Amino acid sequence: TVNGNPRKLIGGSSLTTGEYAIPARATNYNGQDTQIVELSIGSPPFANTKSVQFNNNDYLIGNAGVLQNTLGRPGNGSGLSDAWSISFFFKPGTATNASQTVFYYGAQDVANGAYIQVKYVGTSTTGKNLELRYGSNNNLIKLNTAANSLTVGQWHHVLVTYNGGTTGASSGEISDYYSRFKIFIDGSQATTTNTNNNFGTTMALTGQNLRVGRFNNGQSLRNNSKIDELAVFNDDVSSDISNIYNGGVPVDLMNLSTQPEHWWRMGDGDSFPYLFDVGFQASCILVMQNMTAADIVNDTPQ
């Protein structure tokens, strides 16, 4: 203090991560001393405290065009430049509907235009599994994980990858088309049952819609299903599944060797109704539809 006036000497939220050398001088009646104060500013520890829950007709929308260079493609797969991965934690709700959309990207006209759809199949006997659809309703590849590969009310980590290769349209190469995709559940590659319409698709994929929790006009998530730490990579990151899964405990994805282009924390650091993109591009805000602030909940993977 100087004459009873307290002064802030060091600090402030505007300081960036790094090391600071601060000259300091102390003076009293016995003399003067000068020293260097070394101040180290680190990043806050990574914490995961929120997720987003979905009931019937709840969903998120974003600007699909922003993801065109990540999830889109100009024609039949041309290789690594068309590869992508989608990562998220998912807690299935109690609804037994067979078609509940977790993630959807692509055409509005799903009968004739290409799209990516990751579905939760909630049926009581043959379901409780994931389904990946790639293509259009008329020309597609479909992969289903085994029945009961997911458990209602339990958090699971999911990674879906595409290596960028061709996906149609010759009957003699259908096995190759299936092999372009992988689904991992809780760190392990899932065995899938594979089917197709018209031997897959050669179409371009253009982002007209980006939705989480809803297909083009329905097939919504229901009954308190929850999603956390949704990320999209501009690469096939299946080789890094152990670090992404991390034993079921969410990690700071920006510390990975391949960072996600887009990453939504699903509540942490967000402000209803906006879920901010904190990935490498950080350019696509998701907006909550038919939802309230109470749908950002304190239920997360541990």
Disulfide bonds with the S-S distance in Angstrom:
none
